[in-house]
């Protein structure tokens, strides 16, 4: 591992990562962490490169053998889009496929009707694949979750083919409601990922990148209650709830100038009154507060609350605030694991176009998983650069020949990465060392 200058470039295993400054501080001590963990690898019997090559050829062949089933599954999910926590057809399709291939399946885990787990094998390590399958309202699979769920299914089935008794376990977790509701968060809290040594999924994108950070996010809803009156005849008798929302919005717009560059606060007015000649007695808005680390997200939240409270005081309205969604945590990548995946993906002929890891960020509940266990979520290009997630054109890309090819590539690369971890314990030691050695949210 090598750090290049002070410009935020990390070079690891010949791969250049454009990293935020906080990660560089960790990187300087990573060699020490690797040394501390190396004794675990020395005690293991490491198979030859020939054996590892054979294992990777086997999982690639298994994905090819399963391709008709995987393509049909992806097409089924795309043709039957279901919203968050309503993914009954998708969950059953994936769970039934696991059962047919000898996995022990548990439905309704963590009290979520459309969540499930499928596991096979025993012993360590435990390699976990994350399947997403919810769609977007009005757009269907414009985030490509039909490809995510199916690629993880293919990877799990292929990895099963190289398991030996007592030599490791493959777990597939069916994760509902990524788009709205944070379905992975109750799964983390219920301990579904406990014991996982490495977790992975591949997200379709308009660019192939190994690491893209994600912001922590908290949803806030504010309601104001005033007093209705005739806006022309007796405005002095009214208390304008819309004025309170407008003041709160303006206050937050001013606050944005005084927050860190990695933070975001944005929202909409969801209710602004009934008619122009009636002073609104009720108004409401919804905001998202985001930051690259949880500590700053926690510090930013009360500043937004004070904007809401000040608007109520200025207008004489009563205010009610709520946090209707679970908090999404920042994504904590494991670069060692990402580098393994990259080598496997490139061996399949896919070029990586890695950009800065801390630009053009969104939020995902994968972040919550990544804070609990070592996790990667590489991006795989299935569309032109002009087409992005949550566009109608991206939903079309998710069912295109390029999209289906990308799904099979993702399945192979994940299964090959599982082979690395199952066959060569030193990789597990390095992944664990990096994960332990980095602070929360880094």
C-alpha positions as CSV (number, residue, x, y, z in Angstrom):
1,X,0.0,0.0,0.0
2,X,1.3,3.4,-1.0
3,X,0.0,6.9,-0.4
4,X,0.7,9.4,-3.1
5,X,1.5,12.9,-1.9
6,X,-1.2,14.9,-0.2
7,X,-3.8,15.0,-2.9
8,X,-6.0,12.2,-1.6
9,X,-4.7,9.4,-3.8
10,X,-4.3,5.9,-2.3
11,X,-2.4,3.3,-4.4
12,X,-3.1,-0.3,-3.2
13,X,-2.2,-3.4,-5.2
14,X,-1.6,-1.2,-8.2
15,X,-5.0,0.3,-8.0
16,X,-5.4,4.1,-7.5
17,X,-8.2,5.3,-5.2
18,X,-9.2,9.0,-4.9
19,X,-10.0,9.1,-1.3
20,X,-11.2,11.7,1.3
21,X,-8.5,12.9,3.7
22,X,-9.9,10.9,6.7
23,X,-9.1,7.7,4.9
24,X,-5.5,8.6,4.2
25,X,-4.9,9.0,7.9
26,X,-6.0,5.4,8.3
27,X,-4.0,4.1,5.3
28,X,-0.7,5.2,6.9
29,X,-1.2,2.6,9.6
30,X,-2.7,-0.2,7.5
31,X,0.6,-2.0,7.0
32,X,0.9,-2.4,10.8
33,X,-2.6,-3.8,10.9
34,X,-1.8,-6.3,8.2
35,X,1.2,-7.4,10.1
36,X,-0.8,-8.0,13.2
37,X,-3.3,-10.1,11.3
38,X,-0.8,-12.0,9.2
39,X,-0.3,-14.8,11.8
40,X,-3.8,-16.0,11.0
41,X,-2.9,-16.5,7.4
42,X,0.4,-18.2,8.2
43,X,-1.4,-20.9,10.2
44,X,-3.7,-21.7,7.2
45,X,-3.0,-24.1,4.5
46,X,-3.0,-21.9,1.4
47,X,-4.0,-23.7,-1.9
48,X,-1.9,-23.2,-4.9
49,X,-2.6,-20.6,-7.6
50,X,-3.5,-23.5,-9.8
51,X,-6.2,-24.6,-7.3
52,X,-7.6,-21.1,-7.0
53,X,-7.7,-20.8,-10.8
54,X,-9.6,-24.0,-10.9
55,X,-12.1,-22.8,-8.3
56,X,-12.7,-19.5,-10.3
57,X,-13.1,-21.4,-13.5
58,X,-15.7,-23.6,-11.8
59,X,-17.8,-20.7,-10.5
60,X,-17.7,-19.0,-13.9
61,X,-18.9,-22.2,-15.5
62,X,-21.6,-22.4,-12.9
63,X,-22.9,-18.9,-13.7
64,X,-22.9,-19.8,-17.4
65,X,-24.8,-23.0,-16.7
66,X,-27.4,-21.1,-14.6
67,X,-27.6,-18.2,-17.1
68,X,-31.0,-19.1,-18.6
69,X,-32.5,-19.3,-15.1
70,X,-30.9,-16.1,-14.0
71,X,-31.9,-14.2,-17.1
72,X,-35.5,-15.4,-16.7
73,X,-35.5,-14.3,-13.1
74,X,-34.1,-10.8,-13.9
75,X,-36.8,-10.4,-16.6
76,X,-39.5,-11.6,-14.3
77,X,-38.5,-9.0,-11.6
78,X,-38.3,-6.3,-14.2
79,X,-41.8,-7.1,-15.6
80,X,-43.3,-7.2,-12.1
81,X,-42.0,-4.1,-10.3
82,X,-43.1,-3.9,-6.7
83,X,-42.6,-1.0,-4.2
84,X,-40.9,-1.0,-0.9
85,X,-42.2,-3.7,1.5
86,X,-44.6,-4.9,-1.2
87,X,-42.1,-7.2,-3.1
88,X,-44.0,-10.4,-2.5
89,X,-43.5,-11.8,-6.0
90,X,-39.9,-10.9,-6.2
91,X,-39.0,-12.3,-2.7
92,X,-40.8,-15.5,-3.4
93,X,-39.1,-15.9,-6.8
94,X,-35.7,-15.5,-5.4
95,X,-36.4,-17.6,-2.2
96,X,-37.9,-20.4,-4.3
97,X,-34.8,-20.5,-6.5
98,X,-32.5,-20.9,-3.5
99,X,-34.6,-23.7,-2.2
100,X,-34.5,-25.5,-5.5
101,X,-30.7,-25.4,-5.3
102,X,-30.4,-26.8,-1.8
103,X,-30.3,-23.6,0.3
104,X,-32.1,-23.5,3.7
105,X,-34.5,-20.6,3.4
106,X,-36.1,-18.6,6.1
107,X,-38.9,-16.2,5.1
108,X,-40.1,-13.2,7.0
109,X,-36.8,-12.6,8.8
110,X,-36.6,-9.6,11.2
111,X,-40.4,-9.4,11.1
112,X,-40.3,-8.2,7.5
113,X,-42.7,-10.2,5.3
114,X,-40.7,-9.7,2.1
115,X,-37.3,-10.3,3.7
116,X,-35.6,-13.7,3.6
117,X,-32.3,-15.5,4.1
118,X,-30.9,-18.5,2.3
119,X,-27.9,-20.3,3.6
120,X,-25.8,-23.4,2.7
121,X,-22.5,-24.8,4.0
122,X,-21.0,-24.6,7.5
123,X,-18.0,-23.3,9.3
124,X,-16.0,-20.2,8.5
125,X,-15.7,-17.9,6.6
126,X,-19.3,-16.8,6.0
127,X,-19.7,-14.9,2.7
128,X,-22.9,-12.9,2.4
129,X,-24.5,-11.6,-0.8
130,X,-27.2,-8.9,-0.6
131,X,-30.2,-9.1,-2.9
132,X,-32.3,-6.0,-3.5
133,X,-35.5,-6.2,-5.5
134,X,-37.8,-3.2,-4.8
135,X,-38.8,-0.8,-7.6
136,X,-39.5,2.9,-7.9
137,X,-43.0,4.4,-8.1
138,X,-44.0,5.2,-11.7
139,X,-40.5,4.2,-13.0
140,X,-40.3,0.5,-12.2
141,X,-36.8,-0.9,-12.0
142,X,-35.1,2.4,-12.9
143,X,-32.5,1.7,-10.3
144,X,-31.8,-1.8,-11.7
145,X,-32.7,-3.8,-8.6
146,X,-33.8,-6.6,-10.9
147,X,-30.2,-7.0,-11.8
148,X,-28.9,-6.6,-8.2
149,X,-31.2,-9.3,-6.8
150,X,-30.5,-11.7,-9.6
151,X,-26.7,-11.1,-9.7
152,X,-26.5,-11.9,-6.0
153,X,-28.6,-15.0,-6.5
154,X,-26.2,-16.1,-9.3
155,X,-23.2,-15.4,-7.1
156,X,-24.6,-17.4,-4.2
157,X,-25.5,-20.4,-6.3
158,X,-22.1,-20.4,-8.0
159,X,-20.2,-20.1,-4.7
160,X,-22.1,-23.1,-3.4
161,X,-20.5,-25.2,-6.1
162,X,-17.0,-24.7,-4.5
163,X,-17.9,-25.2,-0.8
164,X,-16.3,-28.1,1.0
165,X,-17.8,-29.6,4.2
166,X,-17.0,-27.3,7.2
167,X,-15.0,-25.0,4.9
168,X,-17.3,-22.1,4.8
169,X,-20.9,-20.8,4.5
170,X,-22.7,-18.9,1.8
171,X,-25.6,-16.6,2.9
172,X,-27.9,-14.7,0.7
173,X,-30.0,-12.0,2.4
174,X,-33.1,-10.8,0.7
175,X,-33.3,-7.1,1.4
176,X,-36.6,-5.3,0.8
177,X,-37.2,-1.5,0.7
178,X,-33.9,0.0,-0.2
179,X,-35.5,2.8,-2.1
180,X,-37.8,3.8,0.8
181,X,-37.9,2.5,4.3
182,X,-34.3,1.3,4.8
183,X,-35.1,-2.4,4.9
184,X,-31.6,-3.5,5.7
185,X,-31.6,-1.5,8.9
186,X,-34.0,-3.8,10.8
187,X,-32.1,-6.7,9.4
188,X,-28.8,-5.3,10.8
189,X,-30.5,-4.7,14.2
190,X,-31.9,-8.2,14.3
191,X,-28.5,-9.7,13.9
192,X,-29.0,-11.2,10.4
193,X,-25.5,-10.2,9.3
194,X,-23.8,-11.3,12.5
195,X,-20.9,-13.6,11.8
196,X,-20.4,-12.4,8.2
197,X,-16.8,-12.1,7.2
198,X,-17.5,-10.3,3.9
199,X,-20.6,-9.0,2.3
200,X,-21.1,-7.8,-1.2
201,X,-23.6,-6.7,-3.9
202,X,-23.1,-5.0,-7.3
203,X,-25.1,-1.9,-8.3
204,X,-25.8,-1.1,-11.9
205,X,-24.7,2.4,-12.9
206,X,-23.5,4.5,-15.8
207,X,-19.9,4.0,-14.8
208,X,-17.9,1.1,-13.6
209,X,-16.4,2.1,-10.2
210,X,-15.2,0.0,-7.3
211,X,-15.9,2.4,-4.5
212,X,-18.4,5.2,-4.2
213,X,-19.1,6.5,-0.7
214,X,-22.6,7.2,0.5
215,X,-24.0,9.9,2.8
216,X,-25.7,9.2,6.1
217,X,-29.3,10.5,5.9
218,X,-32.1,11.4,8.2
219,X,-35.6,12.3,7.1
220,X,-37.5,15.1,8.9
221,X,-41.1,16.0,8.5
222,X,-42.4,19.3,10.0
223,X,-46.1,20.4,10.3
224,X,-47.4,23.8,11.3
225,X,-50.9,24.5,12.7
226,X,-52.3,28.0,12.5
227,X,-55.7,29.6,12.2
228,X,-57.8,30.0,9.1
229,X,-59.4,33.3,8.2
230,X,-60.5,35.2,5.1
231,X,-57.3,36.3,3.4
232,X,-58.9,39.6,2.1
233,X,-61.7,40.4,4.6
234,X,-60.1,39.5,7.9
235,X,-56.4,38.6,7.5
236,X,-55.7,40.0,11.0
237,X,-57.7,37.2,12.5
238,X,-55.6,34.4,10.9
239,X,-52.4,32.6,11.8
240,X,-50.6,31.6,8.6
241,X,-49.1,28.1,8.7
242,X,-47.8,28.6,5.2
243,X,-45.7,31.5,6.3
244,X,-44.1,29.3,8.9
245,X,-43.1,26.7,6.3
246,X,-41.8,29.5,4.0
247,X,-39.7,30.9,6.9
248,X,-38.4,27.5,7.8
249,X,-37.4,26.9,4.2
250,X,-35.7,30.2,4.0
251,X,-33.9,29.6,7.3
252,X,-32.6,26.3,6.1
253,X,-31.5,27.8,2.8
254,X,-29.4,30.3,4.9
255,X,-28.1,27.5,7.1
256,X,-26.8,25.7,4.0
257,X,-24.1,28.4,3.6
258,X,-22.7,27.5,7.0
259,X,-22.4,23.7,6.7
260,X,-19.6,21.4,5.6
261,X,-19.2,20.8,1.9
262,X,-20.0,17.1,2.3
263,X,-23.4,17.9,3.9
264,X,-26.7,18.3,2.2
265,X,-30.1,19.6,3.4
266,X,-33.0,19.6,0.9
267,X,-36.7,19.4,1.0
268,X,-40.1,20.1,-0.4
269,X,-43.3,21.7,0.8
270,X,-45.9,18.9,0.9
271,X,-48.9,21.0,1.9
272,X,-49.4,24.7,1.5
273,X,-53.1,25.5,1.9
274,X,-56.4,25.0,0.2
275,X,-57.3,28.2,-1.6
276,X,-55.7,31.6,-2.1
277,X,-58.5,33.4,-0.2
278,X,-58.1,31.3,2.9
279,X,-55.2,31.8,5.2
280,X,-53.7,28.3,5.6
281,X,-54.3,26.8,9.0
282,X,-52.1,23.8,8.1
283,X,-48.8,23.5,6.2
284,X,-46.1,20.8,6.0
285,X,-42.8,20.1,4.5
286,X,-40.4,17.1,4.3
287,X,-36.6,17.5,4.4
288,X,-33.6,15.2,4.1
289,X,-30.5,15.9,6.1
290,X,-27.3,14.2,4.9
291,X,-23.6,14.1,5.9
292,X,-20.6,11.9,5.2
293,X,-20.2,10.9,8.9
294,X,-22.8,10.1,11.6
295,X,-21.3,12.5,14.1
296,X,-21.8,15.5,11.8
297,X,-25.3,14.3,10.9
298,X,-26.2,14.2,14.6
299,X,-24.7,17.7,15.0
300,X,-26.6,19.1,12.0
301,X,-30.0,17.8,13.0
302,X,-30.7,20.1,16.0
303,X,-29.7,23.1,13.8
304,X,-32.4,22.2,11.4
305,X,-34.8,21.7,14.3
306,X,-34.1,25.3,15.5
307,X,-35.0,26.6,12.0
308,X,-38.4,24.9,12.4
309,X,-38.9,26.2,15.9
310,X,-37.9,29.7,15.0
311,X,-40.4,29.8,12.2
312,X,-43.2,28.7,14.6
313,X,-42.2,31.4,17.1
314,X,-42.1,34.1,14.5
315,X,-45.6,33.3,13.1
316,X,-47.4,32.1,16.2
317,X,-48.0,28.7,14.8
318,X,-47.8,25.4,16.7
319,X,-45.2,23.1,15.3
320,X,-44.9,19.3,15.2
321,X,-41.8,17.5,14.0
322,X,-41.2,13.8,13.3
323,X,-38.5,11.5,12.0
324,X,-40.6,9.0,10.0
325,X,-37.7,6.9,8.6
326,X,-34.8,5.0,10.0
327,X,-31.4,6.7,9.8
328,X,-29.3,5.7,6.9
329,X,-25.6,5.4,8.0
330,X,-22.6,6.4,5.8
331,X,-21.0,3.7,3.7
332,X,-17.8,2.4,5.1
333,X,-16.0,0.6,2.2
334,X,-13.2,-2.0,2.6
335,X,-10.7,-1.2,-0.1
336,X,-8.9,-4.5,0.3
337,X,-12.1,-6.4,-0.6
338,X,-12.8,-3.9,-3.4
339,X,-9.4,-4.6,-4.9
340,X,-10.0,-8.3,-4.9
341,X,-13.3,-7.8,-6.7
342,X,-11.7,-5.4,-9.2
343,X,-9.0,-7.9,-10.2
344,X,-11.7,-10.5,-10.8
345,X,-13.9,-8.2,-12.8
346,X,-11.0,-7.0,-14.9
347,X,-10.1,-10.6,-15.6
348,X,-13.5,-11.0,-17.2
349,X,-12.8,-8.1,-19.6
350,X,-14.6,-5.3,-17.8
351,X,-12.6,-2.0,-17.6
352,X,-12.8,0.0,-14.4
353,X,-13.3,3.8,-14.7
354,X,-12.8,4.8,-11.1
355,X,-13.5,8.5,-10.2
356,X,-13.3,10.3,-6.9
357,X,-15.0,8.2,-4.2
358,X,-16.5,11.2,-2.4
359,X,-18.2,13.0,-5.3
360,X,-21.8,12.8,-6.6
361,X,-23.0,10.9,-3.6
362,X,-26.4,9.6,-2.5
363,X,-27.5,7.5,0.4
364,X,-28.3,3.8,0.9
365,X,-29.0,1.4,3.7
366,X,-26.0,-0.6,2.5
367,X,-24.2,1.9,4.7
368,X,-25.8,0.4,7.8
369,X,-24.6,-3.1,6.8
370,X,-21.1,-1.7,6.1
371,X,-20.9,-0.3,9.6
372,X,-21.6,-3.8,11.0
373,X,-19.6,-6.1,8.7
374,X,-17.0,-5.7,5.9
375,X,-19.0,-4.7,2.9
376,X,-18.5,-3.6,-0.7
377,X,-20.9,-2.3,-3.3
378,X,-19.1,-1.8,-6.6
379,X,-20.8,-0.1,-9.5
380,X,-21.1,-1.7,-13.0
381,X,-21.9,0.3,-16.1
382,X,-25.0,-0.8,-18.0
383,X,-25.8,2.5,-19.7
384,X,-24.3,5.5,-21.4
385,X,-22.9,8.3,-19.1
386,X,-25.9,10.5,-20.0
387,X,-28.3,8.0,-18.5
388,X,-28.4,7.9,-14.7
389,X,-30.4,5.9,-12.1
390,X,-34.0,6.9,-11.5
391,X,-34.5,7.8,-15.2
392,X,-36.9,6.0,-17.5
393,X,-34.0,5.3,-19.8
394,X,-32.2,3.5,-16.9
395,X,-35.2,1.2,-16.4
396,X,-34.8,0.3,-20.1
397,X,-31.1,-0.3,-19.7
398,X,-31.9,-2.7,-16.8
399,X,-33.7,-5.0,-19.2
400,X,-31.3,-4.5,-22.2
401,X,-28.8,-7.0,-23.5
402,X,-26.0,-4.9,-21.9
403,X,-27.8,-4.9,-18.6
404,X,-28.3,-8.6,-18.6
405,X,-24.7,-9.2,-19.6
406,X,-23.7,-6.9,-16.7
407,X,-25.8,-9.0,-14.3
408,X,-24.0,-12.2,-15.3
409,X,-20.6,-10.4,-15.1
410,X,-21.4,-9.2,-11.6
411,X,-22.5,-12.7,-10.5
412,X,-19.2,-14.2,-11.8
413,X,-17.0,-11.5,-10.2
414,X,-18.7,-11.8,-6.8
415,X,-18.4,-15.6,-6.9
416,X,-14.7,-15.3,-7.9
417,X,-14.2,-13.0,-5.0
418,X,-15.9,-15.5,-2.7
419,X,-13.4,-18.1,-4.1
420,X,-10.5,-15.8,-3.1
421,X,-11.9,-15.6,0.5
422,X,-12.8,-19.2,0.8
423,X,-9.5,-20.5,-0.5
424,X,-6.9,-18.0,0.8
425,X,-7.3,-17.1,4.4
426,X,-4.8,-14.3,4.2
427,X,-7.3,-12.3,2.2
428,X,-9.8,-12.6,5.1
429,X,-7.2,-11.5,7.6
430,X,-6.4,-8.4,5.5
431,X,-10.1,-7.6,5.1
432,X,-10.7,-8.0,8.8
433,X,-7.7,-5.9,9.7
434,X,-8.8,-3.0,7.5
435,X,-12.4,-3.2,8.8
436,X,-11.3,-3.2,12.5
437,X,-8.6,-0.6,12.0
438,X,-10.8,2.1,10.6
439,X,-13.0,4.2,12.8
440,X,-16.8,4.4,12.6
441,X,-18.1,6.0,9.4
442,X,-14.7,6.3,7.7
